[in-house]
Amino acid sequence: MSATVAVLGAGYAGAGAVQRLESELDDVDLVWISDTDYHLVLHESHRCIRDPEVQDSIVIPIDEVKSPSTTFVHSEVTGLDTDAQLVELGDADDVEYDYVLVAIGSATAFYGIPGLAEHSHTLKSLDDALSIHDDVAAAAADATHDDPATVVVGGAGLSGIQTAGEVAEYRDEHDAPIDIVLVEALDEIFPGQDPSIQRALRKRLEARGIEILTGDPITEATDEAVIFEEGDDLHFDVLVWTGGISGRDAMEDSGLDNEHNRLTADDTFQTSDDRVFAIGDSALVAQDDDVAPPTAQAAWQAAEVAGVNLARTIEGRPLKSWRYDDKGTVVSIGEDAVAHDVDVVPFFDTFGSVPARLLKKTIAARWIKDVTSWRRAKAAWPDL
C-alpha cells in the first residue's frame, strides 16, 4: 500500500515542497491541503493596496502549480492529531497521513496590546490587501486636502515599509488627501538590519511624505486612535498592523514542541514527531545557534530540501541538513526599491533606484516562472 504524504499550505514553502515531492516520489499518494485554491505571490501582495487588479498577476490557480496526480483538498486546517496521524479540516473530511509537512504560514502577533487586533488590518493574505485598499479609498473619499485622512502603519519591518509605500503610491496616483504615519517601537526602522539600508529606506520614505515615528511603543488601540507609552495619542482613519508573527492556532493542540504555535524543527525539518516535518513561517528551523528567518527567500530554499528529506524518510535513507543562504534583501517603497548585500551591482552594498527596482521585479518573476511558466511570469512583469 502506498504511503500518504500530506502537505499543508499553499504558500512558498508548501508550493515549492509539493513540486519537489512530485519530482522525488513516484509510488506515494500526495495530498495538498490549503484554505485557498490558489498560490499567492505573497511578497507582492502589498501591490494590491494600490491597485486591486494586480491580483490577476500574483494569484496562481493550484492546477497550474501541481501535477494531475496530486490530490488537492480545499479546506482550512483546524488541527493535527499526531496520535491518530490525522489532519483535521474545517469543512472537508479529515485526511489520514503517513507523513505530513506543515507549511501553513503564520498569524500576526499583537503582543497582548489591548484593542490592536480588533481595530487594525493585517497583511497576511490577498483579502487583507484588498480590504486595506477599500478602507484607504473610502477614507480618502470622505476627506479633503484641508482635513486629510490619516493612515497609520504599525511596525516598520519589511511588510510595514512596503505597505506605507503602496499607500503613498495610491495617494499620489489619485491625488488623494491622505497623511501616512509609519510607527516603530524600536529606535530605527527595519530593526536589526544594517544601518546603510535603514538610512536608505528612511530617506526614500520621508521623500514620499511618510512621517516616521520611532522609539515609542503602542500600548493600546481604540477605534480611532493608537495610544503610545510616552507620546500623544495618534488618531487614524485606517490602521494597519504588521508588527510581528506567531504560529497558527491549528497547531495549538498538536502536542508537538513549539513556541507560540510555531513548530520547532531541526535542520532536517523534522519536528518532535518523526512523521511530521515543518517549514516556512509555521516553523522555527534550527540553524546553528539561531533559527531560519521567516522570509520568502528562506521558504523557497527550505522547500527544496524538505521535499528531498520526506522522500528519504520514506525510503529509509539519511536526511540532509539544511543551511539558509542569505542572498541579500530587496525592499520596495512604491515604485522605488532599495537592495542590500546582493551581488548584482559591484562595489555597492546598498543601492536603490532602477537597479533595485529591476532586481525586485526579477525576483518575483523568477518565482512565478519556477512554479508555473515563463509565459505567466512575462505577463505579470508590469505589475511586479
Sequence and secondary structure as in RCSB ss.txt:
>XXXX:A:sequence
MSATVAVLGAGYAGAGAVQRLESELDDVDLVWISDTDYHLVLHESHRCIRDPEVQDSIVIPIDEVKSPSTTFVHS
EVTGLDTDAQLVELGDADDVEYDYVLVAIGSATAFYGIPGLAEHSHTLKSLDDALSIHDDVAAAAADATHDDPAT
VVVGGAGLSGIQTAGEVAEYRDEHDAPIDIVLVEALDEIFPGQDPSIQRALRKRLEARGIEILTGDPITEATDEA
VIFEEGDDLHFDVLVWTGGISGRDAMEDSGLDNEHNRLTADDTFQTSDDRVFAIGDSALVAQDDDVAPPTAQAAW
QAAEVAGVNLARTIEGRPLKSWRYDDKGTVVSIGEDAVAHDVDVVPFFDTFGSVPARLLKKTIAARWIKDVTSWR
RAKAAWPDL
>XXXX:A:secstr
  EEEEEE  SHHHHHHHHHHHHH SSEEEEEEESSSEEE GGGTTHHHH GGGHHHHEEEGGGTS TTSEEEES
 EEEEETTTTEEEESSS  EE SEEEE    EE  TT TTHHHH B  SSHHHHHHHHHHHHHHHHT  SSS EE
EEEE  SHHHHHHHHHHHHHHHHHT  EEEEEEESSSSSSTTS HHHHHHHHHHHHHTTEEEEES  EEEE SSE
EEESSS  EE SEEEE   EE  GGGTTS S EETTEEEE TTSB SSTTEEE GGGEEEEETTEE  SSHHHHH
HHHHHHHHHHHHHHHT            EEEEETTEEEEES SSSTT SEEEHHHHHHHHHHHHHHHHHHHS HH
HHHHHGGG 
